[in-house]
Amino acid sequence: MNNIKIRRLASRSTPFLSGAIAILLAIAIIISPESSFEASLQGLKLWWTLVFPALLPFLMLSEMLTASGFVHGFGVLLEPLMKKVFRLPGASGWTLALGITAGFPGGAGGVMQLHKQGSISDKEAARLASLTHFASPVTLLIVIGVAFLHSPTAGYFLLAIHWISGLLASYTDARLNGRLDNPQPSIKENTNTKRPSLYSRVQLAATEARSRDGRSFGKLLGDSVATAVQNLMVVGGYMIIFAVIINIITTVLPALPVALPAGLLEVHLGADAISKGLTSIGAGSTGVLGLALLSAALGWSGLCAQLQVLTLLKQAGVRFLPYAAVRLIHGVYAFLLTLLLWKPLLAISEAALPALADSQSTPNRTINVTAIWSSFPQLLSLQSLLLIILLALSAAIYLVSAFRHRSD
């Protein structure tokens, strides 16, 4: 009874709390208009020069492939991996690859499309959104590695840690809370029923998804552009507001390190603030600890990014606390793995991996937009490689499960 009363009180006070916060924010902007304006321009520039051009093609591609049925057909091949490891429907496999290569706005957009089509439930949408919440390779390799740290090798190292820790966090969440809400009934083999071939099941899943969508190519293209731009406008609004909030906090509390509120609230601004203190990557315990803090901030991804995803998935009713808990686990794993694996991963990165962009960055810690666009072929190749790896893992899990079933 006490918990019910607390929840009712919290739900009733939410509008008043948000209104009070808005009033305080307006007062702070009025008191310090110049610095607030400069902060808003910083957030706008970051969004326009990085986030918008980097994510727009991936968001459009996600909706078009989902509507065409490719995602659902590909999901049939990934059912063993997604169901056994992450306890999610197979169609979510493509969304995982999208989140890894396009970042959390792309992953959230893919989750939204699957939820609209009824392929996943509300609870599965929440867990899938947690699984697909990654910073994009553009952010880690080009912006942080090249522009902020002046070290493409460090960007590859942070990217590897970010991926590994994110998958471990979602696996932990699946072990604790994972359960398929709408498990598809399996087809039992007997003398009168023959299990359809793999090709037939892939074709059937793609055909059914395409018929449920029903849009022509022209309408689909227009809708994908409109939806992608609308989602990115939401992202841009959040980034500008949080840039102003960070500026207000640091103005009111000048003794507070800028990296602390920036890292907690906005991932790009937080990475910028933390990386300014990393003068030497991998040199000494101080450099490694700073790199671990940067990796943890990327795993947490900032309150701004979390609210962006929750806004995009509002129809699915994703709750904040469980979502933030997975992000916290991601940050903790990233911090620990950075301390443990920085030496071998840095050695591998230096020996085998090329940079995605020109390692020459401008003195003001920015990257030319053409460097981002020139990275798209490599990013698409990376996405294809990830899909192949996911298929190989799914096939291995299927073979192991079949072997165990026969031995039993």
N, C-alpha and C positions, 0 to 999 in steps of 0.2 A: 504493500500500500504506500509506503514512504517513497519507493522508487517511482511509482505512478504519479504521486503528487509532485515530485521533483521534476519529472518530465513535463507535466502539464504546466508547471510554473515557468520552466525554461522556454517552452514553446510560446506561452503567452507574452513573455518578456522579450522575446527575440526582436519583434518590430521596434520596440522602444530602445533596445540596446543598439540596433543598427542605426536608428535615427540619431541617438546621442553621439555615436561615433562619427556620423556624417557631419553633425553640427560642430563637433570639436575639430574635425579636419578642416572645415570651412573657416573656422576662427583662426586656426594655425596658418592657413594660406593667406588670410587677410593680414595677419601680423607680419609675415615674412613673404611678400609676394615675389620679390626678385629671385630669391633662392628656390622657391617652389616652382617658378616658371622655368628656371634653368634645369631643375631636376626633371620636370615633365618633358622638356626637350631632349634630355639624355635618354629617357625611356622611349620616347618617340623615335629617336634616331636609331636606337638599338633594334627596335621592332621593325622599322622600315628597311634598314640596310641589312639585317640578318634574318629575322624570323620570317617575315613575309616572303621574300624571294626564295628562301630555302625550303619552306614547307608547302607553298601553294601547289606545285606540281604533284607532290605526294598525296595531298588531301584530295585533289581531283582524281588521281589514279585510284585511290582507295574506293571512292564511291562508285566509279565506273566499273571496277573489277567486281565489287560486291553485287552490283545490280545485274551484271552479266552472268553471274553464277559461277565465275572462276573461283571465288573464295570458297564456296561451298563444295565444289568439286575437288579442289585442292585439300579441303578440310577432311575429306574421306581418307586421303592418304596419311593425314596427320592424326587420325583418331587415336591410335595406340599411344603416341607421345602425349597428346593433350589430355586424354582421359586418365592414363596411368600415372603420369608425373604431376600434372597440374589440376587434374579432376575438372576439366572443362570440355565443352563440345569440340569436336574436331575442326569445325569451321573457324574456330578462333586461332588456328595455327598461322594463317596468313596475317591476321591482325597482330600477332606477336612479332612476326618479321617486319611488319610495317612500323610498329612502335620502336623497334630496335634501330631501324634505319632512318626513320623520319622524325622521331622524337614523340613526346607525350601528346602534342596536339594531333599528330597523325594517328597515333594509337587510339586516342579517345574518339576521333572521327570514325575509325573502323569499328570500334565497339558500338557507337551510336547507330551505324548502318545495320549491323547485325541485330541490334535490339529493335530497330524499326521493323525489320522483316520478321520478327518473332523467332529468330533462330536461337536466342539466348534469353534467359529469364532475368529479372531484376538483380537477383543475388549473383548470378553468373556474370552479369554486366559489371557489377562492382568489383568482383575478383579479377575479371579479365582486364579491367581498367588499371588495376594495380599491377598486373603482370606486364602490361604494355607501356608502363610509365618509365621512359628512359629519356635522357638528354640526347639530342641528335648528334651523329658523328660530325656534322658541320660545326656544332658548338664546341665539341671536345677537341677535334683535330685542328680546325682552322682558327676559331676564335681564341680558345684557351691555349692550345698548343703553340700556334704560330704567333698570334697577335699579343697574347698576354704573357706567355712564358718564353717566347722566342725559341721553342724547342719542339719540333714535330714529334720527336721521340717520346717526350713527356705526354703529348696528346694521345699517342697510341697506347701508352701505359695506362693512362687514366681511362681510356675507352675500354680496354680489356677488363680492368677492375670493375668498371661501372656495369658492364654486361654480366660478368660472373656474379657479382654481389646482388644484382637485381633479380637474376634467375633463382639464386639461393633464397632470397627473401620471399619470392612468390612460392617457391617449393615449401618453405616453412609455413607460409599461410595456408597452402593447400593441405598440408598434414594436419594443421590445427582446425581449420574451418571448412575445408573443401568437401563439397558433396554435389553431385550432379542433380539438379532439380528436375530435369526432364530427360532421364536416360532413355535412349532409343532402344526399343525392344530388339533383342537379337533374334536372328532367324535360325531356328533349330533345324538341324539336318535330320531327315528321316527318309523313309523309302519313297514318300510321295512329294517331298519338298527338296528342291535343290538350291543351295545358296548361290545368289547371283555372282557373276564374276566381278573382279575389282573394277574393270573398265565400265561395266554396266552400272555399278553403284556410283562411280564418279559421274558418269553421264546423267544418271537419274537425278542426283543431287543438284547438278548444275542446271538441268532443264527445269526442275521444280522451282528453284530460286529465281530463275529468269522469268518464268511465267508469273510468279507472285509479284515481281516488280512491275512488269508490263509496260515500261516506258520505252518510247522509240529512242533511237540514237541521238537525234537532235535534241529532244527534251532532256535526255539524260546528260548530255554535254552541258546544256544550259544550267540544269539543276546542280551539277557538280561544281561548276564555276561559282554560282551564287552561294551555295552552301559553304564552299571552301573560303570564299572571301568573307562571308558573315562570321564564320568561326574565327578567322584570323583577326577580324575587327574586335571581337570579344577579347582575344589574347592581347591585342595592342592596348585596349582600354585598361586591362588589369595591370599591364606592365607600366603604363604611365602613372596610374594611381599609386602603385606601390613604390615607384621611384620617388614620388612626392612624399609618401609616408616615411620612407627611409631618411629622406632629407630632413623632415620635421623631427624625427627621433634623434638624429645626430646633432641637430641644432639645439634641442632642449637638453640633451645629455652630451655635452662636448667631450667629457672624459671617457665616454663609451667608445670602444674601437669600432670603426665604421664596418669592419668585416662581420661583426656579430649580428647586428640587425639586418645587414644586407644578405648575409648567408642564410639567415632564418626566413627571410621574406621573399627574396627574388633571386633566382638561380644565376642569371647572367650578371647582374650587378654584384652578387655575392662572390662569384668566381673572379670578377675583376678586382674586387677589394682584397680578397685573400691572396691572389696571385701577385699583387704588388709587393708582398713581403717575401716572395720566393725568389731571391736573387740567384741562388744556385740550386739546381735540381739534382737530387741524389747525392749531394755533397754534405756529409755529416748528418748527425741526428736531427738538427734543427730543420734542415731542408726536407728530410723525410717526414717529420712530424707535420710540417706545413703542407706537404703534398697529401698526407693522410687527411688533414682537416679539409682541404679542398675536395678530395674524393668523397668525404662524408657529406659535405655541403651539396655536391652533385647528386648523391643518393637521396638525400632529404628533398632536394629540388625546390625548396622554398614554398612558403604558404601561397604565394601568388600562383604558381603552377598548379598546385593542388586545387585551388578554387576555380581555376580555369577549367580543369577536367570536370569538376563537380557541376559547373555551370553547363557545360556541353552535354552532360549526362543527367540533366535534371529530371527528364522523363523517366529514367530508370530508378530514381529515388536513392542514389548512392549516398551513403552516410559518411560524414566527415571523419569521425574518430577511427573506425576500422581502416579507412583508406590511409589516414595519416600514420596509423600504427605500422602499416607495411612500409611506408616511406621511411619511418624511423628505423625499422629493421634493416632496410636497404642501406641507410647511412652508416649504421653500426658495422654491418658486414664490410662495407667499402673501406671504412677506417681500419679495421683489423687486417683485411687482406692487403691493403696498401703497405702496412708495416711488415707483413710477412713475405710478400711477393715482389717488392719493388726491385730487388737486384736481378733475379732471373728474367722478369718481364722486360725490364729496361735493356738487358743484354740482347734478348730476342728482337726487340723493336729496333735497336740500332743495327742489328745484323741483317734483318730480312725485310723490313717493311718500309715502303716509300711514303713520302708525304702526299696528301691529297691536294695541297695547294702550294703555291710558291712560298718559300720560307721567309721571304722578305716582307716584313710588316712595316707600316708607317710609324713614325715616332709617337703619334698620339694613340697608339694601341688600337688601331682599327684595321679592317681588312677591306680591300676593294671588292665591290659587289661582283665584278667579273670573276674573281677567284672562287666565289661561291657557285656561280653558274657553271664554271669550268669543272667543278667537282661532281656534277650530276652523273656523267657516265661512270665514274668510279663508284659512286654511291649506288647506282643501279646494279653494277656488277657485284658490289658487296651484298646487296639485297638478294640477288640470285644465288650467291654463294651461301648465304644464310638459309635460304629455302632448301638448297641441296643438303646442307648439314642437318636441318630439321627432318627432312625426308629420310636421311640415313639413320638418324636416331630413332625415328618412328619405326622404320623397318627392323632395326635391331631389337627394339622393345617387343615388337610383334613376334619375332622369331623366338625370343626368350620365353615369352608367354605361351606360345604354341608348344615349345619343348616341354615346359613345366606341365602344361595340360595333358600332354601325351604320357609323361612319366607318371602322373597321378592316376 
